[in-house]
Amino acid sequence: MAQLVKKLPALMEFAKPKLNTFVRYAKVELVPPTPAEIPKAISDLSVKIANLQKQTFRDWTVKEATINTVIGLEVLCWFFIGECIGKGSIIGYQV
């Protein structure tokens, strides 16, 4: 334990730039949307639905398709994780 306390200042010097970078990105990425951003999100969603109906996803490159698939899977996984957290159980609701 004493050795860890001795190494703490060196670890803090190592972690400080990484923490500053994290805080800089967190201030931008982790804030909730403002009321001005909501109409833009709705219009983006309507454009995506229109593109789905026109099947313009067939014109995507492999890179774009991979990125969009991974993002969709991430959203789906967070949905299911949120459901499990909300239920308090993996299997079913506690009655």
C-alpha positions, 0 to 999 in steps of 0.5 A, a space after each residue: 500500500 505504501 508503494 502505491 501511495 509513493 507512485 500516486 504523484 507519477 500516476 496523476 501526472 500521467 493521467 492528467 492530460 488524458 483526463 483533460 481530453 476526456 473532460 473536453 469531449 464530455 462537455 460536448 458529447 454528454 450534454 442532453 440535446 437543447 430545445 433548438 436541436 430537437 427539430 433538426 433531429 426530427 428532420 434528420 429522422 424523416 430524411 432517413 425514413 424517406 431514404 429507407 422508403 426509396 431504398 437509397 441504402 443500396 448506394 452505400 459503400 461498404 464502409 458506410 454500411 458497416 458504420 451504420 450497421 455498427 451504430 444500429 447494433 449499438 443502439 439496439 444493445 443499449 436498448 436491451 441493456 436499459 430494459 434489463 436495468 429497468 426490469 431489475 432482471 435478465 429474464 422477466 419482470 418481478 411480480 
